[in-house]
Amino acid sequence: MASGWDWAGGEGLLGLDDPAEWDAAFTRGEDHLGTAVIGLALNCPLAEASPRIVQAMRMPDPNQRGFAFTAAGDAARINGALTPELYEALRAEGPHGFATHAIRDTLTFVPFRDLPPWFKRRWVYVTVRNKLEYWWHRIQDAIGDAWRALRRRRG
């Protein structure tokens, strides 16, 4: 722990605000780099955190990769935008798996006009699907209510 951060245990890494420290830990092959990249997303400008988030998204450890996608979602929440590299990394991962929540966060917190074209198509798809599900559930509720009312009248 020569750097002052608990890389072995991960304690306090959400407070990491030094991209150079993350780079050095990555070079050393430290543990908990995914947690630390969330710290960068929370505490650093997007331009500084973005390349490290993308780098962490490519790590072989699935747990660390998952944290990297969480960091991308956090970056979208905090900044209301993502870098082209982050958009591309989310696109490469697709709307399932690790990127699911990061894509949802992006669709929620980044203005529609600022989304790249594929994300706009995803926004339209999600919006239409959600509205159709809403209507479907409303119809099911109405049918259930009518059925219960009919049974009460007969009984």
C-alpha positions, 0 to 999 in steps of 0.5 A: 500500500505504498501509494496510500490507497488500500488496493488489496482490500478496496477500502476508500477507493470510491474516493480516488480522484487521481487518474495517474494513481489509477494508471499506476495501479493498473500497470502494477496489476492491482485489485479493485480497479473497477471500484477505483474507476467508479471513484474516478467517475465520481470525482474527476472530469469526464475527459480524464475518467473516460479513457480509464473507464473504457480501459476497465471495461476491457479487463478480463475479470467480469466483476471488475468489468461490471464495476466499469460499466457502473462507472459509465452509468455514474458518469452519465448521471453526473455529467449528463453526457458521455464521451464518444469512446464511452458511447462506443464501448456501450454500443460494443457491449450491447443492451444486455449483460454488463451494459444494461444499467449503464445504457438505461442511465445514459438514456435517462440522464443524457438529453435526447439531442446529445445522444448518438444515432444508435442510442436515439434508436434505442431510446425510441425502442425502450420508450415504445416498449415501455408504453406498450407494456403499460397499456398491456398491464392496464388492459389486464387490470381492467379485464381482471376488475371486470371479471371480479365484478361479474363474479360478485354479481353472480354470487 
